[in-house]
Amino acid sequence: MTFIEFKKYLLDIEMSLPKFCELIKVSDKNIQSYKKKGQVPNTIAVIVASFVALKEQGIDFKDIVESLQLEKKTKDGGFKKKKVTKAKSLGN
């Protein structure tokens, strides 16, 4: 699915990109990065297309997703420096 198609699906479910990201607990920056690539991953395409189908059937997908109690994942890695405590730095 192209990023443009993805955005059209968001319009169909009357949801902004930030609200979609918050609902599925994914970073807005993560989804925005697919704009440059022109395509969204299959999993995101399936999610948004399913939301459209559920809305067309009169089913509130937001309640379903919220009942899953998803948690936003954080990345601990990359170039971020780890803090060293005094005890570790003194060899204790």
C-alpha positions as CSV (number, residue, x, y, z in Angstrom):
1,M,0.0,0.0,0.0
2,T,1.3,3.4,-0.9
3,F,1.6,6.1,1.8
4,I,-1.0,8.1,-0.2
5,E,-3.4,5.2,-0.1
6,F,-2.7,4.9,3.6
7,K,-3.6,8.5,4.2
8,K,-6.8,8.1,2.2
9,Y,-7.8,5.2,4.5
10,L,-7.2,7.4,7.5
11,L,-9.6,9.9,6.0
12,D,-12.1,7.1,5.6
13,I,-12.0,6.4,9.3
14,E,-11.9,10.1,10.2
15,M,-8.6,9.8,12.0
16,S,-5.4,11.9,11.9
17,L,-2.0,10.3,11.7
18,P,-1.1,11.2,15.3
19,K,-4.4,9.8,16.6
20,F,-3.8,6.6,14.6
21,C,-0.3,6.3,16.0
22,E,-1.5,6.8,19.6
23,L,-4.3,4.2,19.1
24,I,-1.9,1.5,17.9
25,K,1.0,2.7,20.2
26,V,3.5,3.3,17.4
27,S,5.8,6.3,17.1
28,D,4.5,9.1,14.8
29,K,8.0,9.5,13.5
30,N,8.1,5.8,12.7
31,I,5.0,6.1,10.5
32,Q,6.1,9.4,9.0
33,S,9.3,7.7,7.9
34,Y,7.3,5.6,5.4
35,K,6.3,8.8,3.6
36,K,9.8,9.0,2.2
37,K,9.8,5.4,1.2
38,G,6.4,5.8,-0.5
39,Q,5.0,2.5,1.0
40,V,3.7,1.4,4.4
41,P,4.6,-2.0,5.8
42,N,2.1,-4.8,5.2
43,T,1.1,-4.9,8.9
44,I,0.2,-1.2,8.9
45,A,-1.8,-1.6,5.6
46,V,-3.7,-4.5,7.1
47,I,-4.5,-2.6,10.3
48,V,-5.8,0.5,8.5
49,A,-7.8,-1.5,5.9
50,S,-9.3,-3.6,8.8
51,F,-10.3,-0.4,10.6
52,V,-12.1,0.9,7.5
53,A,-13.9,-2.4,7.1
54,L,-15.0,-2.5,10.7
55,K,-16.2,1.1,10.5
56,E,-18.2,0.3,7.4
57,Q,-19.9,-2.5,9.4
58,G,-20.7,-0.1,12.2
59,I,-18.2,-1.7,14.6
60,D,-16.2,0.7,16.9
61,F,-12.6,-0.5,16.3
62,K,-11.3,2.0,18.8
63,D,-12.9,0.2,21.7
64,I,-11.5,-3.1,20.4
65,V,-7.9,-1.8,20.2
66,E,-8.1,0.0,23.5
67,S,-9.3,-3.2,25.2
68,L,-6.0,-4.8,24.2
69,Q,-4.2,-2.4,26.6
70,L,-1.3,-2.0,24.2
71,E,1.9,-0.4,25.5
72,K,4.2,1.8,23.5
73,K,7.6,0.3,22.9
74,T,10.7,2.4,23.6
75,K,14.0,1.9,22.0
76,D,17.0,1.6,24.2
77,G,19.9,1.5,21.9
78,G,21.5,3.3,19.0
79,F,24.0,6.0,19.9
80,K,22.5,6.9,23.2
81,K,25.1,6.8,26.0
82,K,24.4,4.8,29.1
83,K,24.9,6.5,32.4
84,V,27.6,5.1,34.6
85,T,27.1,5.3,38.3
86,K,30.0,6.3,40.5
87,A,30.2,2.8,42.1
88,K,30.7,1.2,38.7
89,S,33.2,3.8,37.5
90,L,35.3,3.2,40.7
91,G,35.4,-0.5,40.2
92,N,33.1,-1.3,43.1
